[in-house]
Amino acid sequence: MNLNRAGTLVIASVLASASACADANAQSSYTLYGSIDESIGYVTNTKGGRAAVMGPIAVPDQFGFKGSEDLGGGTNAIFRLKNGYFSNTGSFTTAALPSLAPSSTSSQASLRFGVQHFF
């Protein structure tokens, strides 16, 4: 394939991609978040001392995904999925953390389902 033809194909594919994305005007937002609290300490006892991994101390280890998608007509689909884990072993905690997938409209009415904590 000559260079002129390859350049034409690249330009055509860029224009096709740009025109396909031109109609996407809804606002979307996605976030990956979390915390890791791990420490290394020196433990001494009657048999001497050794370094040990000690975690979580101050805040629980957790990660989550949250986001929203504009569905049009003033309706949004929003979600929040969160889970805890132990960073020194990688296993999940058994505590139920809030996980929900509500949908809301501009009139502030919402439909919610999932694990929710209201205190």
MIPAFI-398601 format. One record per residue (C-alpha): y, z, x; residue number from 1; residue in one letter. Coordinates in Angstrom, 2 decimals. Layout:
N
        y        z        x  num  residuo
        Y        Z        X  NUM        a
...
//
This chain:
119
        y        z        x  num  residuo
     0.00     0.00     0.00    1        m
     3.33    -0.95     1.46    2        n
     6.20     1.53     1.85    3        l
     8.37    -0.14    -0.81    4        n
     5.68     0.21    -3.48    5        r
     4.98     3.86    -2.53    6        a
     8.68     4.70    -2.81    7        g
     8.84     3.08    -6.24    8        t
     5.84     5.12    -7.42    9        l
     7.40     8.36    -6.17   10        v
    10.70     7.65    -7.93   11        i
     8.89     6.69   -11.16   12        a
     6.81     9.88   -11.14   13        s
     9.88    12.06   -10.48   14        v
    11.77    10.43   -13.36   15        l
     8.77    10.83   -15.69   16        a
     8.48    14.52   -14.79   17        s
    12.20    15.11   -15.30   18        a
    12.22    13.42   -18.70   19        s
     9.20    15.44   -19.84   20        a
    11.00    18.69   -18.97   21        c
    14.33    17.74   -20.55   22        a
    13.33    18.98   -24.02   23        d
    12.30    22.46   -22.83   24        a
    15.35    24.53   -23.77   25        n
    13.68    27.77   -24.88   26        a
    14.29    30.81   -22.71   27        q
    11.19    32.39   -21.22   28        s
    10.89    35.44   -19.01   29        s
     7.83    36.72   -17.14   30        y
     7.67    39.69   -14.76   31        t
     4.92    41.17   -12.61   32        l
     5.70    44.79   -11.73   33        y
     4.03    47.92   -10.43   34        g
     4.02    50.86    -8.07   35        s
     1.86    52.05    -5.19   36        i
     1.99    55.66    -4.03   37        d
    -0.25    56.26    -1.06   38        e
     0.05    58.65     1.86   39        s
    -1.83    59.60     4.99   40        i
    -2.07    63.26     5.89   41        g
    -3.67    65.38     8.56   42        y
    -6.11    67.87     7.06   43        v
    -7.18    70.93     9.05   44        t
    -9.91    73.43     8.22   45        n
   -12.46    75.58    10.03   46        t
   -14.26    72.51    11.40   47        k
   -11.14    70.99    12.93   48        g
    -8.78    68.37    11.65   49        g
    -8.84    64.76    10.60   50        r
    -6.59    62.14     9.10   51        a
    -7.14    61.54     5.41   52        a
    -5.81    59.13     2.82   53        v
    -4.16    61.07     0.00   54        m
    -2.78    59.24    -2.96   55        g
    -1.14    59.03    -5.49   56        p
     1.16    62.01    -4.95   57        i
     4.43    61.46    -6.84   58        a
     3.90    58.54    -9.23   59        v
     0.69    56.96   -10.54   60        p
    -0.44    53.63    -9.11   61        d
     0.05    50.99   -11.77   62        q
     0.68    47.30   -12.27   63        f
     1.69    45.28   -15.25   64        g
     2.86    42.02   -16.73   65        f
     5.70    41.72   -19.20   66        k
     7.49    38.79   -20.68   67        g
     8.98    37.03   -23.64   68        s
     8.82    33.55   -25.06   69        e
    11.31    32.03   -27.50   70        d
     9.31    30.50   -30.36   71        l
    12.37    29.04   -32.08   72        g
    14.04    29.98   -35.34   73        g
    15.11    33.36   -33.96   74        g
    11.52    34.47   -33.34   75        t
    10.32    35.77   -29.98   76        n
     6.85    36.61   -28.75   77        a
     6.98    39.48   -26.28   78        i
     4.21    41.28   -24.43   79        f
     3.67    44.17   -22.05   80        r
     0.28    44.77   -20.43   81        l
    -0.02    47.70   -18.01   82        k
    -2.93    49.35   -16.23   83        n
    -3.40    52.14   -13.71   84        g
    -5.57    52.02   -10.61   85        y
    -6.39    54.01    -7.49   86        f
    -4.96    52.20    -4.48   87        s
    -7.34    53.85    -2.00   88        n
   -10.49    52.68    -3.87   89        t
    -9.27    49.83    -6.08   90        g
   -10.92    51.28    -9.18   91        s
    -9.09    51.45   -12.50   92        f
    -7.98    54.69   -14.09   93        t
    -9.32    55.60   -17.49   94        t
    -5.93    56.62   -18.85   95        a
    -4.72    54.42   -21.69   96        a
    -1.36    52.99   -20.73   97        l
     0.88    51.27   -23.27   98        p
    -0.17    47.67   -23.83   99        s
     1.36    45.78   -26.68  100        l
     2.12    42.30   -27.88  101        a
     4.80    42.52   -30.56  102        p
     6.70    39.64   -32.03  103        s
    10.27    40.07   -33.17  104        s
    12.97    38.12   -34.94  105        t
    16.73    38.21   -34.72  106        s
    16.79    40.58   -37.73  107        s
    15.13    43.20   -35.49  108        q
    11.94    43.32   -37.59  109        a
     8.83    43.42   -35.45  110        s
     5.07    43.39   -35.69  111        l
     3.33    45.44   -32.99  112        r
    -0.29    45.94   -32.06  113        f
    -2.09    47.41   -29.06  114        g
    -2.10    50.82   -27.34  115        v
     1.27    52.44   -28.00  116        q
     2.66    55.87   -27.13  117        h
     5.41    57.27   -29.31  118        f
     6.54    60.76   -28.31  119        f
//
